[in-house]
Amino acid sequence: MKSEYLCRFGRTHLHIFLFLVLGFCVSAERHHHGQQPERIS
């Protein structure tokens, strides 16, 4: 029971961590390429 809870807890936090890292990378890339915004034609 406890191990299952820890597994779920760890998985949730891993997903949150990955999401934060991904968001940071995306925002950093956007900031880097902010001088030339993408054009949607």
PyMOL Python script that loads the backbone (N, CA, C, O; Angstrom):
from pymol import cmd

cmd.read_pdbstr("""\
ATOM      1  N   MET A   1       0.844  -1.200   0.000  1.00  0.00           N
ATOM      2  CA  MET A   1       0.000   0.000   0.000  1.00  0.00           C
ATOM      3  C   MET A   1       0.884   1.256   0.000  1.00  0.00           C
ATOM      4  O   MET A   1       0.686   2.169  -0.802  1.00  0.00           O
ATOM      5  N   LYS A   2       1.842   1.282   0.898  1.00  0.00           N
ATOM      6  CA  LYS A   2       2.705   2.463   0.970  1.00  0.00           C
ATOM      7  C   LYS A   2       3.546   2.601  -0.297  1.00  0.00           C
ATOM      8  O   LYS A   2       3.689   3.695  -0.844  1.00  0.00           O
ATOM      9  N   SER A   3       4.094   1.485  -0.751  1.00  0.00           N
ATOM     10  CA  SER A   3       4.944   1.539  -1.948  1.00  0.00           C
ATOM     11  C   SER A   3       4.138   2.025  -3.151  1.00  0.00           C
ATOM     12  O   SER A   3       4.642   2.777  -3.985  1.00  0.00           O
ATOM     13  N   GLU A   4       2.893   1.591  -3.228  1.00  0.00           N
ATOM     14  CA  GLU A   4       2.048   2.018  -4.353  1.00  0.00           C
ATOM     15  C   GLU A   4       1.837   3.529  -4.296  1.00  0.00           C
ATOM     16  O   GLU A   4       1.885   4.209  -5.321  1.00  0.00           O
ATOM     17  N   TYR A   5       1.600   4.050  -3.085  1.00  0.00           N
ATOM     18  CA  TYR A   5       1.390   5.486  -2.912  1.00  0.00           C
ATOM     19  C   TYR A   5       2.650   6.250  -3.307  1.00  0.00           C
ATOM     20  O   TYR A   5       2.585   7.265  -4.001  1.00  0.00           O
ATOM     21  N   LEU A   6       3.793   5.745  -2.856  1.00  0.00           N
ATOM     22  CA  LEU A   6       5.057   6.407  -3.182  1.00  0.00           C
ATOM     23  C   LEU A   6       5.294   6.391  -4.687  1.00  0.00           C
ATOM     24  O   LEU A   6       5.785   7.360  -5.266  1.00  0.00           O
ATOM     25  N   CYS A   7       4.936   5.269  -5.306  1.00  0.00           N
ATOM     26  CA  CYS A   7       5.119   5.148  -6.758  1.00  0.00           C
ATOM     27  C   CYS A   7       4.282   6.209  -7.471  1.00  0.00           C
ATOM     28  O   CYS A   7       4.761   6.900  -8.370  1.00  0.00           O
ATOM     29  N   ARG A   8       3.046   6.319  -7.059  1.00  0.00           N
ATOM     30  CA  ARG A   8       2.146   7.297  -7.682  1.00  0.00           C
ATOM     31  C   ARG A   8       2.649   8.712  -7.407  1.00  0.00           C
ATOM     32  O   ARG A   8       2.678   9.559  -8.300  1.00  0.00           O
ATOM     33  N   PHE A   9       3.043   8.953  -6.164  1.00  0.00           N
ATOM     34  CA  PHE A   9       3.534  10.270  -5.760  1.00  0.00           C
ATOM     35  C   PHE A   9       4.757  10.651  -6.592  1.00  0.00           C
ATOM     36  O   PHE A   9       4.849  11.764  -7.110  1.00  0.00           O
ATOM     37  N   GLY A  10       5.697   9.706  -6.713  1.00  0.00           N
ATOM     38  CA  GLY A  10       6.923   9.967  -7.470  1.00  0.00           C
ATOM     39  C   GLY A  10       6.627  10.223  -8.937  1.00  0.00           C
ATOM     40  O   GLY A  10       7.208  11.114  -9.556  1.00  0.00           O
ATOM     41  N   ARG A  11       5.717   9.432  -9.484  1.00  0.00           N
ATOM     42  CA  ARG A  11       5.387   9.594 -10.906  1.00  0.00           C
ATOM     43  C   ARG A  11       4.786  10.966 -11.154  1.00  0.00           C
ATOM     44  O   ARG A  11       5.138  11.639 -12.123  1.00  0.00           O
ATOM     45  N   THR A  12       3.880  11.378 -10.277  1.00  0.00           N
ATOM     46  CA  THR A  12       3.232  12.680 -10.448  1.00  0.00           C
ATOM     47  C   THR A  12       4.272  13.794 -10.421  1.00  0.00           C
ATOM     48  O   THR A  12       4.242  14.698 -11.257  1.00  0.00           O
ATOM     49  N   HIS A  13       5.194  13.727  -9.457  1.00  0.00           N
ATOM     50  CA  HIS A  13       6.190  14.781  -9.347  1.00  0.00           C
ATOM     51  C   HIS A  13       7.171  14.737 -10.507  1.00  0.00           C
ATOM     52  O   HIS A  13       7.689  15.771 -10.928  1.00  0.00           O
ATOM     53  N   LEU A  14       7.426  13.539 -11.025  1.00  0.00           N
ATOM     54  CA  LEU A  14       8.318  13.429 -12.178  1.00  0.00           C
ATOM     55  C   LEU A  14       7.687  14.112 -13.381  1.00  0.00           C
ATOM     56  O   LEU A  14       8.361  14.817 -14.132  1.00  0.00           O
ATOM     57  N   HIS A  15       6.377  13.896 -13.556  1.00  0.00           N
ATOM     58  CA  HIS A  15       5.668  14.528 -14.670  1.00  0.00           C
ATOM     59  C   HIS A  15       5.683  16.044 -14.515  1.00  0.00           C
ATOM     60  O   HIS A  15       5.896  16.771 -15.485  1.00  0.00           O
ATOM     61  N   ILE A  16       5.454  16.519 -13.284  1.00  0.00           N
ATOM     62  CA  ILE A  16       5.460  17.966 -13.037  1.00  0.00           C
ATOM     63  C   ILE A  16       6.844  18.534 -13.343  1.00  0.00           C
ATOM     64  O   ILE A  16       6.973  19.589 -13.965  1.00  0.00           O
ATOM     65  N   PHE A  17       7.884  17.813 -12.892  1.00  0.00           N
ATOM     66  CA  PHE A  17       9.258  18.265 -13.109  1.00  0.00           C
ATOM     67  C   PHE A  17       9.568  18.337 -14.604  1.00  0.00           C
ATOM     68  O   PHE A  17      10.133  19.317 -15.089  1.00  0.00           O
ATOM     69  N   LEU A  18       9.185  17.278 -15.327  1.00  0.00           N
ATOM     70  CA  LEU A  18       9.430  17.247 -16.773  1.00  0.00           C
ATOM     71  C   LEU A  18       8.672  18.367 -17.465  1.00  0.00           C
ATOM     72  O   LEU A  18       9.184  18.996 -18.391  1.00  0.00           O
ATOM     73  N   PHE A  19       7.441  18.613 -17.007  1.00  0.00           N
ATOM     74  CA  PHE A  19       6.625  19.665 -17.606  1.00  0.00           C
ATOM     75  C   PHE A  19       7.275  21.029 -17.395  1.00  0.00           C
ATOM     76  O   PHE A  19       7.300  21.861 -18.302  1.00  0.00           O
ATOM     77  N   LEU A  20       7.804  21.251 -16.184  1.00  0.00           N
ATOM     78  CA  LEU A  20       8.449  22.524 -15.888  1.00  0.00           C
ATOM     79  C   LEU A  20       9.706  22.702 -16.735  1.00  0.00           C
ATOM     80  O   LEU A  20       9.960  23.781 -17.270  1.00  0.00           O
ATOM     81  N   VAL A  21      10.489  21.625 -16.850  1.00  0.00           N
ATOM     82  CA  VAL A  21      11.720  21.694 -17.643  1.00  0.00           C
ATOM     83  C   VAL A  21      11.388  21.977 -19.106  1.00  0.00           C
ATOM     84  O   VAL A  21      12.036  22.795 -19.759  1.00  0.00           O
ATOM     85  N   LEU A  22      10.364  21.283 -19.607  1.00  0.00           N
ATOM     86  CA  LEU A  22       9.960  21.468 -21.003  1.00  0.00           C
ATOM     87  C   LEU A  22       9.499  22.905 -21.222  1.00  0.00           C
ATOM     88  O   LEU A  22       9.872  23.535 -22.212  1.00  0.00           O
ATOM     89  N   GLY A  23       8.692  23.422 -20.304  1.00  0.00           N
ATOM     90  CA  GLY A  23       8.203  24.792 -20.422  1.00  0.00           C
ATOM     91  C   GLY A  23       9.348  25.795 -20.376  1.00  0.00           C
ATOM     92  O   GLY A  23       9.343  26.794 -21.095  1.00  0.00           O
ATOM     93  N   PHE A  24      10.334  25.515 -19.514  1.00  0.00           N
ATOM     94  CA  PHE A  24      11.483  26.412 -19.403  1.00  0.00           C
ATOM     95  C   PHE A  24      12.268  26.433 -20.709  1.00  0.00           C
ATOM     96  O   PHE A  24      12.681  27.491 -21.185  1.00  0.00           O
ATOM     97  N   CYS A  25      12.467  25.238 -21.284  1.00  0.00           N
ATOM     98  CA  CYS A  25      13.215  25.138 -22.547  1.00  0.00           C
ATOM     99  C   CYS A  25      12.481  25.882 -23.654  1.00  0.00           C
ATOM    100  O   CYS A  25      13.092  26.615 -24.431  1.00  0.00           O
ATOM    101  N   VAL A  26      11.165  25.690 -23.722  1.00  0.00           N
ATOM    102  CA  VAL A  26      10.370  26.327 -24.771  1.00  0.00           C
ATOM    103  C   VAL A  26      10.409  27.844 -24.617  1.00  0.00           C
ATOM    104  O   VAL A  26      10.590  28.565 -25.598  1.00  0.00           O
ATOM    105  N   SER A  27      10.241  28.329 -23.387  1.00  0.00           N
ATOM    106  CA  SER A  27      10.231  29.776 -23.168  1.00  0.00           C
ATOM    107  C   SER A  27      11.609  30.364 -23.456  1.00  0.00           C
ATOM    108  O   SER A  27      11.718  31.470 -23.985  1.00  0.00           O
ATOM    109  N   ALA A  28      12.655  29.628 -23.108  1.00  0.00           N
ATOM    110  CA  ALA A  28      14.016  30.107 -23.363  1.00  0.00           C
ATOM    111  C   ALA A  28      14.267  30.187 -24.864  1.00  0.00           C
ATOM    112  O   ALA A  28      14.871  31.139 -25.358  1.00  0.00           O
ATOM    113  N   GLU A  29      13.790  29.168 -25.583  1.00  0.00           N
ATOM    114  CA  GLU A  29      13.974  29.159 -27.035  1.00  0.00           C
ATOM    115  C   GLU A  29      13.202  30.309 -27.664  1.00  0.00           C
ATOM    116  O   GLU A  29      13.691  30.976 -28.576  1.00  0.00           O
ATOM    117  N   ARG A  30      11.988  30.533 -27.166  1.00  0.00           N
ATOM    118  CA  ARG A  30      11.157  31.616 -27.706  1.00  0.00           C
ATOM    119  C   ARG A  30      11.827  32.958 -27.433  1.00  0.00           C
ATOM    120  O   ARG A  30      11.844  33.836 -28.296  1.00  0.00           O
ATOM    121  N   HIS A  31      12.375  33.113 -26.236  1.00  0.00           N
ATOM    122  CA  HIS A  31      13.037  34.365 -25.878  1.00  0.00           C
ATOM    123  C   HIS A  31      14.264  34.564 -26.770  1.00  0.00           C
ATOM    124  O   HIS A  31      14.560  35.685 -27.184  1.00  0.00           O
ATOM    125  N   HIS A  32      14.972  33.477 -27.062  1.00  0.00           N
ATOM    126  CA  HIS A  32      16.179  33.548 -27.892  1.00  0.00           C
ATOM    127  C   HIS A  32      15.822  33.961 -29.313  1.00  0.00           C
ATOM    128  O   HIS A  32      16.537  34.741 -29.941  1.00  0.00           O
ATOM    129  N   HIS A  33      14.705  33.430 -29.815  1.00  0.00           N
ATOM    130  CA  HIS A  33      14.290  33.734 -31.183  1.00  0.00           C
ATOM    131  C   HIS A  33      13.223  34.833 -31.194  1.00  0.00           C
ATOM    132  O   HIS A  33      12.459  34.954 -32.152  1.00  0.00           O
ATOM    133  N   GLY A  34      13.176  35.626 -30.131  1.00  0.00           N
ATOM    134  CA  GLY A  34      12.135  36.648 -30.019  1.00  0.00           C
ATOM    135  C   GLY A  34      12.317  37.772 -31.022  1.00  0.00           C
ATOM    136  O   GLY A  34      11.349  38.443 -31.382  1.00  0.00           O
ATOM    137  N   GLN A  35      13.557  37.989 -31.484  1.00  0.00           N
ATOM    138  CA  GLN A  35      13.821  39.079 -32.419  1.00  0.00           C
ATOM    139  C   GLN A  35      13.065  38.879 -33.724  1.00  0.00           C
ATOM    140  O   GLN A  35      12.610  39.844 -34.338  1.00  0.00           O
ATOM    141  N   GLN A  36      12.933  37.638 -34.141  1.00  0.00           N
ATOM    142  CA  GLN A  36      12.240  37.359 -35.407  1.00  0.00           C
ATOM    143  C   GLN A  36      11.055  36.438 -35.159  1.00  0.00           C
ATOM    144  O   GLN A  36      11.212  35.217 -35.175  1.00  0.00           O
ATOM    145  N   PRO A  37       9.871  36.999 -34.931  1.00  0.00           N
ATOM    146  CA  PRO A  37       8.680  36.185 -34.678  1.00  0.00           C
ATOM    147  C   PRO A  37       8.304  35.355 -35.890  1.00  0.00           C
ATOM    148  O   PRO A  37       8.503  35.761 -37.035  1.00  0.00           O
ATOM    149  N   GLU A  38       7.749  34.171 -35.605  1.00  0.00           N
ATOM    150  CA  GLU A  38       7.368  33.281 -36.706  1.00  0.00           C
ATOM    151  C   GLU A  38       6.168  33.850 -37.455  1.00  0.00           C
ATOM    152  O   GLU A  38       5.257  34.423 -36.857  1.00  0.00           O
ATOM    153  N   ARG A  39       6.187  33.682 -38.764  1.00  0.00           N
ATOM    154  CA  ARG A  39       5.061  34.155 -39.575  1.00  0.00           C
ATOM    155  C   ARG A  39       4.209  32.966 -39.977  1.00  0.00           C
ATOM    156  O   ARG A  39       4.724  31.955 -40.455  1.00  0.00           O
ATOM    157  N   ILE A  40       2.910  33.089 -39.784  1.00  0.00           N
ATOM    158  CA  ILE A  40       1.998  32.012 -40.189  1.00  0.00           C
ATOM    159  C   ILE A  40       1.337  32.424 -41.493  1.00  0.00           C
ATOM    160  O   ILE A  40       0.477  33.306 -41.502  1.00  0.00           O
ATOM    161  N   SER A  41       1.730  31.792 -42.602  1.00  0.00           N
ATOM    162  CA  SER A  41       1.182  32.172 -43.903  1.00  0.00           C
ATOM    163  C   SER A  41       0.225  31.113 -44.414  1.00  0.00           C
ATOM    164  O   SER A  41      -0.337  31.260 -45.499  1.00  0.00           O
TER     165      SER A  41
END
""", "prot")
cmd.dss("prot")
cmd.show_as("cartoon", "prot")
cmd.util.cbc("prot")
cmd.orient("prot")
